[in-house]
Amino acid sequence: MAKLTLSVDDRVVSNAKRYAKQRGLSVSEIVETYLSAVADPLPAGPGRTPVLHSVRGVLRKADIGEYRRHLAAKYR
């Protein structure tokens, strides 16, 4: 694995570290995912955008009943 040195504003670094920690990731993982998405984009087509690809599977353990209750309360 290659090492990369970047110059980034201190505030951006601080926010990125907080964001990564909240999601159980490292800043390196986030940067690698982003660079991979822009350097090797997915083929065009429905549901094949880098953003959709990056969040694919995040709701695997979601409770559909809880989501329905949330929507019922929200649109009451």
Summary of the structure (lengths in Angstrom):
residues: 76
radius of gyration: 17.0
end to end distance: 51.9
largest distance: 52.7
contacts: 118
relative contact order: 0.07
helix: 57%
strand: 0%
